[in-house]
Amino acid sequence: STLDRSSAASDVYKRQNLLRFHNQASGSPLLDGLPRTANATGIESGECLFLPKRVVDDLLDKDPAFTRHIVQLLCEILRRNNDVLGGFAFHGLDARLARVILDLATAHGVTKADNVHLIRKFSQTDLGQMLGVTREAVNKKLRELEKRDMITRRDGRLVIKDADGLKQLLADAIKN
């Protein structure tokens, strides 16, 4: 077996998380054999397992649960990409920034005293790259969100003070 199999459940978990990371980090070369379309940079130390394409092809052929999971991951990626493209086409920077902040809060946030503190620093340049805008544009919108008492910045980290307000900002943008 290519993967360390300590138990069937552990094996499925390892496969799912490996491919979730791989698809988010670098496109789908494991599935189509084409060159990667993106790079990834780790935000903390970790381990990375390399699986040759032939191994993934073999898993797809022999493991229906694995194949179904890959299809589900691809659907998640398509939905997310549709949301992002729709945001660029139909929503202003306010709504797109609100969505990114809420997504970061889900992935990197810790709740303390009714606020959500991001445990990782995201620079204005990082946010700008996520949104396809300049650092200056992000700075202006962050200051507006601070004035509205939805967020604050502490030690270079975002603190979400009003997640419901950010959600409403996003919902209002979707309605219009």
VEXMARMI-534152 format. One line per 2 residues: number of its first residue (from 1); their letters; for each residue x, y, z of C-alpha. Coordinates in steps of 0.05 Angstrom, whole numbers, plus 5000, padded with zeros to 4 digits. Layout:
N
NUM = A = X:Y:Z ~ ...
//
This chain:
176
1 = ST = 5000:5000:5000 ~ 5024:5070:4984
3 = LD = 4994:5102:5046 ~ 5008:5082:5118
5 = RS = 4946:5044:5138 ~ 4937:5044:5214
7 = SA = 4862:5038:5205 ~ 4811:5045:5150
9 = AS = 4783:5110:5179 ~ 4852:5139:5188
11 = DV = 4869:5121:5116 ~ 4808:5155:5088
13 = YK = 4822:5217:5131 ~ 4894:5221:5106
15 = RQ = 4873:5214:5033 ~ 4818:5266:5039
17 = NL = 4861:5317:5073 ~ 4920:5306:5027
19 = LR = 4878:5318:4966 ~ 4840:5376:4997
21 = FH = 4907:5409:5009 ~ 4934:5391:4941
23 = NQ = 4874:5418:4903 ~ 4873:5482:4942
25 = AS = 4948:5492:4937 ~ 4964:5477:4865
27 = GS = 4906:5462:4821 ~ 4892:5392:4797
29 = PL = 4955:5362:4765 ~ 4943:5298:4804
31 = LD = 4879:5289:4763 ~ 4895:5317:4694
33 = GL = 4971:5311:4690 ~ 4978:5383:4667
35 = PR = 5027:5432:4699 ~ 5008:5465:4764
37 = TA = 4971:5531:4759 ~ 4991:5559:4827
39 = NA = 5041:5554:4883 ~ 5030:5548:4957
41 = TG = 5070:5574:5015 ~ 5062:5542:5084
43 = IE = 5044:5589:5140 ~ 5074:5543:5192
45 = SG = 5119:5482:5194 ~ 5089:5417:5171
47 = EC = 5099:5355:5130 ~ 5081:5344:5058
49 = LF = 5069:5277:5026 ~ 5082:5269:4951
51 = LP = 5038:5220:4913 ~ 5055:5205:4841
53 = KR = 4998:5213:4792 ~ 4998:5138:4778
55 = VV = 4983:5124:4851 ~ 4924:5172:4851
57 = DD = 4899:5141:4786 ~ 4902:5073:4818
59 = LL = 4863:5098:4879 ~ 4810:5129:4834
61 = DK = 4803:5063:4797 ~ 4799:5018:4858
63 = DP = 4765:5059:4912 ~ 4695:5085:4897
65 = AF = 4691:5123:4964 ~ 4755:5159:4948
67 = TR = 4730:5176:4878 ~ 4664:5203:4905
69 = HI = 4703:5246:4954 ~ 4746:5274:4898
71 = VQ = 4683:5292:4859 ~ 4656:5327:4922
73 = LL = 4721:5366:4929 ~ 4718:5387:4856
75 = CE = 4646:5411:4866 ~ 4669:5451:4927
77 = IL = 4724:5483:4886 ~ 4677:5500:4829
79 = RR = 4626:5531:4877 ~ 4680:5571:4911
81 = NN = 4708:5595:4845 ~ 4638:5614:4822
83 = DV = 4629:5655:4885 ~ 4696:5689:4876
85 = LG = 4683:5705:4803 ~ 4612:5728:4819
87 = GF = 4641:5773:4872 ~ 4689:5805:4823
89 = AF = 4634:5815:4772 ~ 4577:5837:4816
91 = HG = 4601:5859:4885 ~ 4643:5918:4908
93 = LD = 4705:5914:4949 ~ 4666:5924:5014
95 = AR = 4628:5858:5005 ~ 4688:5820:4978
97 = LA = 4731:5843:5037 ~ 4676:5824:5086
99 = RV = 4673:5754:5055 ~ 4749:5745:5059
101 = IL = 4750:5769:5132 ~ 4694:5721:5150
103 = DL = 4729:5664:5114 ~ 4794:5679:5150
105 = AT = 4757:5682:5216 ~ 4729:5612:5203
107 = AH = 4797:5584:5184 ~ 4843:5623:5231
109 = GV = 4799:5653:5285 ~ 4791:5642:5359
111 = TK = 4732:5671:5397 ~ 4749:5713:5458
113 = AD = 4697:5756:5495 ~ 4648:5759:5436
115 = NV = 4703:5778:5387 ~ 4738:5734:5337
117 = HL = 4814:5742:5338 ~ 4854:5719:5278
119 = IR = 4913:5679:5304 ~ 4953:5693:5242
121 = KF = 4975:5760:5215 ~ 4950:5778:5146
123 = SQ = 4982:5840:5117 ~ 4944:5889:5075
125 = TD = 4986:5864:5017 ~ 4963:5792:5032
127 = LG = 4890:5815:5033 ~ 4900:5856:4970
129 = QM = 4927:5794:4934 ~ 4867:5753:4957
131 = LG = 4820:5807:4930 ~ 4858:5828:4868
133 = VT = 4866:5900:4892 ~ 4921:5945:4918
135 = RE = 4945:5948:4990 ~ 4921:6020:4991
137 = AV = 4850:6000:4972 ~ 4849:5948:5027
139 = NK = 4876:5999:5078 ~ 4820:6047:5060
141 = KL = 4765:5994:5067 ~ 4795:5966:5132
143 = RE = 4793:6037:5162 ~ 4720:6043:5140
145 = LE = 4703:5977:5174 ~ 4740:6002:5237
147 = KR = 4699:6066:5237 ~ 4636:6024:5233
149 = DM = 4662:5985:5293 ~ 4660:5919:5256
151 = IT = 4735:5904:5262 ~ 4797:5929:5297
153 = RR = 4870:5913:5288 ~ 4915:5891:5346
155 = DG = 4988:5874:5339 ~ 4980:5868:5263
157 = RL = 4922:5819:5270 ~ 4849:5830:5253
159 = VI = 4797:5825:5308 ~ 4725:5817:5285
161 = KD = 4680:5856:5332 ~ 4616:5850:5293
163 = AD = 4613:5786:5251 ~ 4537:5795:5242
165 = GL = 4550:5865:5214 ~ 4600:5836:5164
167 = KQ = 4550:5782:5144 ~ 4496:5836:5135
169 = LL = 4544:5877:5092 ~ 4554:5816:5048
171 = AD = 4480:5799:5046 ~ 4462:5870:5027
173 = AI = 4512:5868:4969 ~ 4483:5802:4945
175 = KN = 4412:5830:4946 ~ 4432:5891:4904
//
